[in-house]
């Protein structure tokens, strides 16, 4: 496999893994919680490295995902107190966790190639340099298979829990009244979000992973009226946007991850404008139809009253 094809597949695989859960995240209005998780997993990576001394260890993914889950559970606990409302609990927790990660890196791992710029922005090309070689055959970036594994795990979870996920997404109170374990289901979902965000760190960073999770799903939400349709459109926008965004960055010789995020934003803007124009046209047509009907009724009344 050539290096260029490997980078493209890594970009598409990362986008699909992020976007799949993004459909549920957007509908549940938890988009900015993903940003909090993206920052909070940083100290988890550092703690995982503390014990393993290996940046490629799978235990780093688990430790980082658990660190991201702290934001979710901590925010829920603060909200239940009734003393802190809105998104303030997230603003209280994730800056503290992210700062702890920065302090740990600066004081104990200053010689480690794990700086905050890499964590925030990421680098697809750098992630693709680590190639998986089996029997002398280069199979592509190792991280590609990590993302495909995460994608498979997300697909399995959604396939097994789709009816319950759909019900808790649109009516959590009703789902709880039916006896569904909504807390366990929501916690598992957010743990997988944290795991996916952590896996995507090396490719797109903590900031740009938010675009991959939110933007394709938000774009699909403008067009879809069914959950299944929205998931299909989300995956389509994620794959197409990451592929075309990669080539945009390649042609402009720009940062790959940022190019993908910009293209996804342009794609959302285009769909939003088309949706707005079509809606305005329908409203004008409805207005014209109302005017014609009113005129016809006025003519009929005049004919009735004419001697």
N, C-alpha and C positions, 0 to 999 in steps of 0.2 A: 504494500500500500504506500503510495507517495505521501510525502509530508503534507502537501496542500490538501489532498483528499481527506487525510486524517484530521486536519484542523477543521475542515468544513463539517465532517461527520461529528466531531466533538461539539461544534457550535450548535448543530441541529439537535443532537442528543441531549445536550444541556438545556436547550430551549424547551424541548418536549417534556423533559422531566419536571421542569419548573412550572410550565404552563398547565399541566394536567391538574395539579392541586390548586392552581390559581383560579380555576373556574369556581371552586367551592369557596376559596378565600374571598373573592370579589363579591359573590352573592351573599356571603355572611358579613360583609362590610368589615373585614379584618385586614384590609390591605396594608395599613400603616403598622399593624402588628408585625407584619413580615419584615419591615424595616427595623423594628426593634429587635426581632430575632436575629436578623442579619448582623447586627452589631454585637449582640449578646453572646453569639457563639465564639467570638474571638478568644475570650478567656478560657473557654472550654478547650479550644485547640492548644492553647499554651499549657494548660494543666495536663492534657493528654500527652503532650510531648515531654512534660516534666517526668512522667512515670515511664514512658516507653522509649524516650530518646530516639524516636524514629518518626520523621514527618510523613512517611508513607504507611504508617500503621493504621489498620482499620479502627483501632481503639480511639484514635483522634476523632473520627466521625461520630462515634457514640458519645464521647465526652462533650463534644461541641453541641450535639443535638440536645443532650441533657441540659447543657448550659442555656441554650435557647428556650428550652421548655420552662426554665425558671421564670422567664419574662411572662409567659402565658399564665402559669399558676400563680405567680406573685401578683400580677395585675388583677386576676380574678379575686384573690384574697383581699386586696385593697378595696376593690369595688364593693365587695360584700359588707365591708365595714360601714359603708354609707358616708364615710368622711372624705373620700376622694372620688371624684366623678370624672366622666369623659375619658379622654386619653391621657390624663395626668398620671395614672399609675404606670403606664409604659414609660413616660418621660422621667419618672422617678427611678425606675429600675435599670433600664438598659444603658443609660449613660454611666451609671456606677459600675456595671459589669464591664463595659467596654474600657473604661478607665483602669479598672483592675488589670485587664489584659495588657494594656499599654505599659503599666508600671512593672508588670512581671517581665515583659520582654526587655524593657530598658534596663532593668536592674539585674536580671539573671541570665538573659539570653541575648545580650547585645551583639554577639558574634554570629547569631543564628540568622539565616536568610528567611526571616519572617517579619518584614517590616509592615507598618500600618498602610503604606501606599499599596503594597501588593494585596493586602487583605481587602482594602476598600475598592480598588479598581480591577484587580485581577489581570490576567494576560492569557488569552487563548493560545497564542503561539508558544509561550513559555511552557504552558501545561502540556502541549503536544510534543515537546521534545523528549519526554519520557516515553519511549516506545516499548510495546510488549513484543517480545521475540520468543517464539516457540519453535524449536527444531531448526533454528537458522532462518525461519520465516518471520518477517516483520508484519505484525497484524494490526499495526496502528497505535495510536496513543493509549497508554495504559489507563489514563483517566477517562477515556471514552467508554471503556468497559465498566468502570466504576459508575459512570452516569447511567449506562444501560442497566446495570444492576439495580440502581436506585429507581429508575423508571419502571422496571419489572415489579419491584416491591410496591410502588405506588399503584400500578395497574391492578395488582392482586388485591390490595386493600379496597380499592374502589369497586372492583368486581364483586367481592364478597359482601361489602357493606353498602352497596349503591342504594337500595330502597331506604335504609335507615339514614344514610347520609342525605339523601334528597329530602326526606321528611324533616330531619332536624335543621336543614338549611332554610326551609321555608316556614316551618312552624314548630319551633323547638318545644313550646309548652304542650302542644298536642302530642308530640312524640313522647314527651315525658309521661303524659297521662296514659299512654298506651303501654307503659312499662319499659320503654327503651332506656338503656343506660346512656343517656345523652352526655353525661360528664365524661365517662370513659371513652365514648366515641369521639367527642371533641378533643380530648386530650391526645388520643392516638393520632387524629388528623394533624394536630399542630406539632406533634413530635415528628411525624413524617415530613411536615413542612420544614421544621428545623433541620432534619437530616438532609433533605434535598438542598436547602440553602447552604449547608456546610459542604456538601459534595461539590456544589457549584462554585465555591469560594475560589478554587485554584484557577478556574476558567474565567469567571466574570467579576469576582469580588463581591463584597457585601452590599455595595450601593447599587450596582447595575443588575444584580440578581432580582432586585425589586421590580425592575422593568420587565424582566422575563416572566415573572409570576403574575404581575398585575395587568400589563398592557394588552397581551393577546386576549385574555379573558374579558377585559373591559371592552375591547373592540368587538368581540363576539357577542357580548351582551347587548350591543346596539342593534343586532340583527336577529338574534334568536328569540324564540318564544317557548322553547322546550329545553329542558335540562340536557337531554341527549344531544340535541342540535347544537347547543352552546358548547358542550365539550368537544364535539367534532370540529366546530369552527375555531375554537381556541387552539386546538392542536394544529389545524391548518395554518392559521395566522402565525403561530409560533415557528413552525417549520419553514414556511415561506419567508417570514420576516427575518429569521436568523440567516437563512441562505442568501437572500438578496442583500441584507445588511452587511454580511461578510464581504460580498463582492464590492459593495459600495466603499467599505473601508479599504479594501485591497486596491481598488482603482485610485482612490484619493491618497493612498499611503498613510492612512490614519490609524488610530487605535481601533483594533477589531471589536472589542466589547462595546466601546462607545459608539462605533458605527452601527452595530446591531441595535442598540438602544435607541439611537436617533431614528433609524429606519422604522422601528416599531412605533415610535411616536408619530412619525409622518403618516404611517398607515392608519393609525387611530384617527388622526386629524382628517384624513381623506374620507374615511367611512362616516365620521361624524358630520362632515359637510354634506356629503351625499344624502345622508339620512335627514339632515335639516332641510335641504333643498326639496327632497321628495315630500317631506311633511308639509312644507310651505305650499308646494304645488297642490297637494291634496286639499289643504285648507282653502286655497283660492278656488279650486274646482267646486268644493262644497259651498263656498260663498256664492259663486256664480249660479250654481244650481238652485240655491235658496232664492236668489234674486229672480231667476226665471220663473220659479214656482209662484213667487209672490206676485210677479207681473201677470202671470196667467190667471191667478185668482182674482186680481183686480179687474182684468178684462171680463172675466165671467160675471163678476158682480155688476159691472157697468152694463153688460148686456141684459142682465136680469131686470135692472131698474130702468132700462131705456123703453119708452112707450112705443 
